[in-house]
Amino acid sequence: MTEVSVALACADGLGEGPWWDVTSQALRRVDIYGQKVPRWEPESGEGRSWTMPEPVGCFVPGASGLGGIVAMRNALAWFEFESSPDAEVMWLLDIYLRRRGGRALQRR
């Protein structure tokens, strides 16, 4: 019988969309309710998390591996991993969605 163990015990409010980041050799995901984009490096066991200004629906990594597009409740933004723990984002789409009452959380 195969033995299974927990690689990473996390306390996400609602963890979604894990992906392996080849560039940084890290497991990344989003915590929707926690408004975070966490990273875990299995080689070192170290973790880091960036707090977003709104709940996060998904994250699409950029080609460089240095950042990507974050879909939040009311906006799309560009985010770079080397920013401070309280993420500095560059807003890409905000006003239109807020005016129409739309949401950016659904990924298609």
C-alpha positions, 0 to 999 in steps of 0.5 A, a space after each residue: 500500500 502507498 503511504 500518503 503524507 501532507 506536504 503543506 498544511 495550510 490554513 487558507 480560507 478557500 485555497 484554489 488553483 495550485 500551479 507549479 512555478 518552474 522558474 522559482 521551483 515553487 508551488 503557488 495558489 490563491 486563497 480567495 477569502 484570505 485575499 492572498 497569493 501564497 508560495 511554497 518552496 518544497 526544497 527549502 520548506 519556506 513559504 511566503 504570501 502576498 495580501 491583495 486588496 480584494 478577494 482573489 479568484 485566480 492568478 495567471 502567471 506571466 511569461 517571465 515568471 516574475 508576475 502575472 494577472 490577478 483576477 479579484 472581486 472587482 478588478 484585474 491587476 498586474 502583480 509582481 512577486 518581488 513586491 512587498 507582502 502587502 502587494 502593490 498591484 497595477 490596476 488594469 481593469 476596475 471602473 467598468 466592472 464596478 459600474 456594471 456591478 460585474 465580477 472578475 472572479 469567474 475564470 473562463 
